[in-house]
Amino acid sequence: MSQENLIKKVEAALEEIRPFLQNDGGDIVLVSIEHGTKVTVRLEGACVDCSVNQMTLKSGVAMTIQNHAPEILEVVNI
């Protein structure tokens, strides 16, 4: 799969997640995709200081990205 198609799939996943984050005063931005398997995102707004942001990242963000793009093996927040 091309990098462009992979970016589109990951962005579609983030668009699915974004309304939930925005309801809590946060947001999420795609920073990079490395080697076609690792996605780096940045949580913003209220999500930065949220005590459950790692749980949100693992259970919500990573799962949704992997549903859209199964080739993604790792999702990290910077």
Buried (B, 14 or more C-beta within 10 A) or exposed (E): EEEEEBBBBBBEBBEBBBEBBBEEEBBBEBEEBEEBEEBBBBBBBBBEEBEEBEEBBEEBBBEBBBEBBEEBEEBBBE
